[in-house]
Amino acid sequence: MARLKYPAMAALLALALLVLPLFASAALAAGSVDGSRQCSVAISVPDDMPELATTPVTVSLYRVASMGDDGSLAATDRFASLDLNGAAYEDLDAAALADKAVACVTASASAEADATSTVTGTATMAGLAPGLYLIMASPASTASATYTFSPSLVPLPTWDDVSQSWVYDNVEVELKASVSDRMASLEIVKTLKTMDASLGNPTFVFDVKAELDGKVVYANVAAVSFDMAGKKSVVLADCIPVGSTVTVTEAYSGASYHATTAQSQTITIGADDLAPQVFFENEPTGDRKHGTGIENAFSKGDGGWQLEQRTADTQEVAA
């Protein structure tokens, strides 16, 4: 009986030598990328921006690199300057690489994307060859806000450590978004019916205040000077948040002129009109007084509201 022990052990060893290569082949197959299989990506907007979930966002994908069967990356022709050198995705600085890839797209004579879709909340983009993709989303606006998106990268397929396999379908990506107030302009239009040139060039000064949700979000003064009768305007450009209630008051009507329209006008700036106008009209009073003006322009920067004095014939006031 003792002699039977060694043949049995030899048989077990032979069986092990036969089975182990089979397991190794299976493991290798599980860890290899199937270059013939197409991939898909499910793109969504951030959960904490519910207003964006109903806003169409145009998303474009650019194939930055092809992917070898071991997951190594090789830059495509358009992105050859990135010189990936066969790196794996996890070894890359994804944020820095995304910025460089955007520069390649911008500099390219042909900026055609490999895939484009409109994402409203979420959308799936399919039929994608294995590789590394740059995701670029165009800015989107709601009634009161503007959303911009940071570029990002996604490898397709993506390796899943839990299942120890490549995921080809519905790889989930959430767009990286930031939000800011949507800004509008305001044009103050002044009409001077008649003018007595002997009294000098008259100046008309306006006080502008915008409020939103009970807070002052913009305050400035603007002025218009005339050297002849007619119509002139001053534009407050891209500096008033949409949804604001704006009050424009004619604070100074010239030394020898008076307003023939209401001294103060109030409007609410809506998303359907990002460059509204308010109208004022003046005519001579008959008094013989000379007058001109200096405009105090207030602009809001990092240090708060700043005062700038300038002649009143400036036709545009920036925020």
C-alpha positions in Angstrom: 0.0 0.0 0.0 2.9 2.4 0.8 4.1 2.0 -2.8 0.8 3.2 -4.1 1.3 6.6 -2.4 3.9 7.9 -4.8 2.1 7.2 -8.0 -1.0 9.0 -6.6 1.1 12.0 -5.7 2.7 12.0 -9.2 -0.8 11.9 -10.7 -1.9 14.9 -8.6 1.2 16.9 -9.6 0.6 16.1 -13.3 -3.0 17.3 -12.9 -1.9 20.5 -11.2 0.6 21.2 -14.0 -2.2 20.8 -16.5 -4.8 22.9 -14.7 -2.7 25.9 -13.6 -1.9 27.1 -17.1 -5.6 27.0 -17.9 -6.2 29.3 -14.9 -3.4 31.6 -16.0 -4.8 31.8 -19.5 -8.2 32.7 -18.1 -6.7 35.4 -15.8 -4.7 36.8 -18.8 -7.9 36.9 -20.9 -9.8 38.7 -18.1 -7.0 41.3 -17.8 -6.7 42.0 -21.6 -8.5 44.8 -23.4 -10.7 43.5 -26.3 -9.7 46.0 -29.0 -12.6 44.9 -31.2 -15.3 45.7 -28.7 -17.1 49.1 -28.7 -17.6 51.1 -25.5 -20.2 53.5 -24.1 -20.1 56.2 -21.5 -23.0 57.6 -19.5 -22.5 61.3 -18.9 -24.5 63.2 -16.2 -24.7 66.7 -14.6 -23.9 67.2 -10.9 -26.7 66.1 -8.5 -26.4 69.3 -6.5 -27.3 71.5 -9.4 -31.0 70.6 -10.0 -31.6 73.5 -12.4 -28.9 72.2 -14.7 -30.7 68.8 -14.9 -33.3 70.3 -17.2 -30.9 72.4 -19.2 -29.4 71.0 -22.5 -25.6 70.8 -22.4 -23.6 70.0 -25.6 -20.9 67.5 -24.8 -18.1 66.5 -27.2 -15.7 63.5 -27.0 -12.2 63.5 -28.5 -10.2 60.3 -28.7 -6.8 61.3 -27.3 -5.2 57.9 -27.3 -5.7 54.3 -28.4 -5.5 51.6 -25.8 -3.4 48.4 -26.0 -4.6 45.0 -24.8 -2.7 45.7 -21.5 -4.3 49.1 -21.0 -1.3 51.1 -22.2 -2.0 54.3 -24.1 -0.6 55.7 -27.4 -1.5 59.2 -28.5 -3.6 59.6 -31.7 -2.3 61.8 -34.5 -4.1 64.9 -33.4 -2.7 64.6 -29.9 0.8 63.3 -30.8 2.4 66.2 -28.9 1.2 64.6 -25.6 3.7 61.8 -25.9 2.1 59.3 -23.6 4.9 56.8 -24.1 2.6 53.8 -23.4 1.6 54.9 -20.0 -1.4 53.5 -18.1 -4.2 55.9 -17.2 -3.6 55.6 -13.5 -0.1 56.8 -13.9 -1.1 60.1 -15.6 -1.8 63.5 -14.1 -5.3 63.6 -15.6 -6.1 67.2 -14.9 -2.9 68.5 -16.4 -3.2 66.1 -19.4 -6.8 67.3 -20.0 -5.7 70.9 -20.2 -3.0 70.0 -22.7 -5.5 68.0 -24.7 -7.8 71.0 -24.9 -5.0 73.1 -26.2 -4.5 70.5 -29.0 -8.1 70.7 -29.9 -8.0 74.5 -30.0 -4.9 74.5 -32.1 -6.2 71.9 -34.5 -7.3 72.9 -38.0 -10.0 70.3 -37.7 -11.8 70.5 -34.4 -14.3 67.8 -35.3 -15.2 65.7 -32.3 -15.3 61.9 -32.4 -18.7 62.0 -30.8 -21.2 64.7 -29.8 -24.4 64.6 -27.8 -26.8 66.8 -26.0 -27.0 66.0 -22.3 -30.2 66.9 -20.5 -29.6 65.5 -17.0 -27.9 62.4 -18.4 -27.1 60.8 -21.7 -25.3 57.8 -23.1 -22.7 58.0 -25.9 -22.0 54.7 -27.5 -20.1 53.1 -30.4 -16.7 54.3 -29.1 -13.5 52.5 -29.9 -11.3 51.6 -26.9 -9.0 54.5 -25.9 -8.6 57.6 -23.7 -11.2 60.3 -24.4 -11.3 64.0 -23.7 -14.7 65.3 -22.5 -15.5 68.9 -23.3 -18.9 70.5 -22.5 -20.0 73.9 -23.9 -21.2 76.6 -21.4 -25.0 76.5 -20.7 -27.3 79.1 -19.4 -30.6 79.0 -17.4 -32.8 81.9 -16.7 -30.5 83.4 -14.1 -27.2 81.5 -14.2 -24.4 80.5 -16.5 -22.7 77.1 -16.1 -19.2 76.3 -17.3 -17.5 72.9 -17.3 -14.0 71.8 -16.7 -12.5 69.4 -19.3 -11.9 65.8 -18.1 -10.6 62.5 -19.3 -12.1 59.0 -19.3 -10.5 55.7 -20.3 -12.7 53.3 -22.2 -12.9 50.6 -21.1 -12.3 51.3 -17.4 -10.7 48.8 -15.1 -12.9 47.7 -12.1 -10.9 46.5 -9.1 -13.9 44.9 -7.5 -14.8 42.6 -10.4 -11.2 42.5 -11.6 -12.4 43.1 -15.2 -12.7 45.8 -17.8 -16.0 47.7 -18.0 -17.0 48.5 -21.5 -20.6 49.6 -21.2 -22.2 52.7 -19.5 -19.0 53.9 -17.8 -20.3 56.7 -15.6 -18.9 60.2 -15.8 -20.2 63.3 -13.9 -19.4 66.6 -15.5 -17.4 69.1 -13.4 -19.5 72.3 -13.4 -19.2 75.8 -11.8 -22.0 78.4 -11.7 -22.1 82.1 -11.9 -24.8 84.8 -12.2 -25.9 85.4 -15.8 -25.1 89.0 -16.6 -27.0 91.5 -18.7 -26.3 95.0 -20.1 -28.4 98.1 -19.8 -28.6 101.0 -22.2 -29.7 104.4 -21.1 -31.0 106.4 -24.1 -31.2 110.2 -23.8 -33.0 112.5 -26.3 -32.3 116.2 -26.2 -35.1 117.9 -28.3 -33.4 121.3 -28.8 -30.1 122.8 -27.6 -28.7 126.3 -27.1 -25.1 126.0 -28.0 -24.3 129.3 -26.4 -24.9 127.7 -23.0 -22.1 125.1 -23.5 -22.4 121.3 -23.8 -25.0 120.0 -21.3 -24.4 116.9 -19.2 -27.0 114.6 -17.9 -26.2 112.3 -15.0 -28.0 109.1 -14.0 -27.9 107.0 -10.8 -28.2 103.3 -11.4 -29.0 100.7 -8.7 -29.8 97.0 -9.2 -31.2 94.8 -6.5 -31.7 91.0 -6.4 -33.2 89.1 -3.6 -33.3 92.2 -1.4 -29.6 93.0 -1.9 -27.8 95.7 -4.0 -25.9 93.8 -6.6 -24.8 96.8 -8.7 -24.5 100.5 -8.2 -23.0 103.1 -10.5 -23.5 106.5 -12.1 -23.5 107.2 -15.8 -23.6 110.4 -17.8 -24.2 111.6 -21.3 -23.0 114.9 -22.8 -24.3 116.6 -25.9 -22.7 119.0 -28.4 -25.8 119.2 -30.5 -29.5 118.3 -30.2 -30.4 114.6 -30.9 -30.1 111.2 -29.3 -27.2 109.6 -27.4 -26.8 106.6 -25.1 -24.6 105.1 -22.5 -24.2 101.3 -22.1 -23.6 99.5 -18.8 -22.1 96.4 -20.3 -22.5 92.8 -19.0 -22.5 93.9 -15.4 -26.0 93.4 -14.0 -27.2 90.0 -12.9 -30.3 88.7 -14.7 -33.4 88.8 -12.6 -32.3 92.1 -11.0 -34.7 95.0 -10.5 -33.0 98.1 -11.8 -33.8 101.7 -11.0 -32.4 104.4 -13.1 -32.8 108.0 -11.8 -31.9 111.1 -13.6 -29.9 112.8 -10.9 -28.8 115.9 -12.9 -30.6 117.3 -15.8 -28.3 120.1 -16.9 -28.2 123.7 -15.7 -30.7 124.9 -18.3 -32.7 121.8 -19.1 -35.5 119.8 -17.5 -36.8 116.3 -18.0 -40.0 115.7 -20.0 -40.1 112.0 -19.0 -40.3 110.5 -15.6 -37.2 111.3 -13.5 -36.9 107.7 -12.3 -37.6 104.4 -14.2 -37.6 100.9 -12.9 -37.3 97.7 -14.9 -36.7 94.0 -14.2 -34.1 92.3 -16.4 -35.3 89.0 -17.7 -33.5 86.2 -19.5 -35.4 87.0 -22.7 -33.8 90.4 -23.0 -30.2 90.7 -22.0 -29.8 94.3 -23.3 -32.9 96.3 -22.3 -33.2 100.1 -22.7 -34.6 102.9 -20.7 -35.5 106.2 -22.3 -35.2 109.8 -21.0 -36.0 113.1 -22.7 -35.1 116.7 -22.0 -35.7 120.1 -23.3 -34.5 123.7 -22.4 -36.1 125.5 -19.4 -35.4 128.9 -20.9 -32.9 129.8 -18.1 -29.5 131.1 -19.2 -27.2 128.9 -17.1 -24.0 127.2 -18.1 -23.3 123.6 -17.0 -21.2 120.6 -17.7 -20.1 117.6 -15.7 -17.6 115.1 -14.4 -18.9 111.5 -14.1 -18.2 109.4 -11.0 -18.0 105.8 -12.2 -18.1 103.1 -9.6 -16.9 99.6 -10.5 -16.8 96.5 -8.3 -13.6 94.5 -8.1 -11.8 92.3 -5.6 -11.3 95.3 -3.3 -14.9 96.3 -3.4 -16.5 99.4 -5.1 -14.0 101.7 -6.7 -14.5 105.3 -7.7 -13.2 106.6 -11.1 -13.8 110.2 -12.2 -13.9 110.9 -15.9 -15.5 113.2 -18.5 -19.1 112.6 -19.1 -18.9 111.8 -22.8 -17.7 108.3 -22.2 -20.2 106.0 -24.0 -19.6 102.7 -22.2 -19.2 101.9 -18.6 -17.7 98.5 -17.6 -18.5 96.7 -14.4 
